[in-house]
């Protein structure tokens, strides 16, 4: 579903580039906006943004995810007959610099920094006994390129992709077996979901 939505957005954006001589609906400097990823389009990412000048859009984004898993594998999976609760929260600033503001399509470069907090609890399904508690804190940075399509005044639809780096510190409590502490650095690529932005 995610790939279908992304492909649909690409088709709309590429098609609209052929009519770039249309009247521009690019937001004015000083405009505020709210952003959110669409369902099945990359998580629960929300943001509050403001245009600074004619090309820079600065925002604060929040990504919250909660999963309850039964008898399924997870990063902290132990065995069958378990229930896993996985809570994740990421908060941080982002900035977009638009390379072009004329016409309905506006490409941009984007940088963001996030502080992530993750909490994983695993318990025995039958008895409710706690088996494992994992606390994870991470620093996440992203560098990306993207494009926004402004079909009408006050509405932006877009996506972005690029590089993401993560520095993670994890404490895993194993009941009477003690605590494991580990650190990890990771660099990878990513693609966002389709993001809707409403300006006011």
PyMOL commands that set and color helices and strands:
alter all, ss='L'
color gray80, all
select helices_A, chain A and resi 2-17+175-177
alter helices_A, ss='H'
color red, helices_A
select strands_A, chain A and resi 32-37+45-52+56-70+82-98+105-124+130-149+155-173+179-191+195-199
alter strands_A, ss='S'
color yellow, strands_A
deselect
rebuild
show_as cartoon
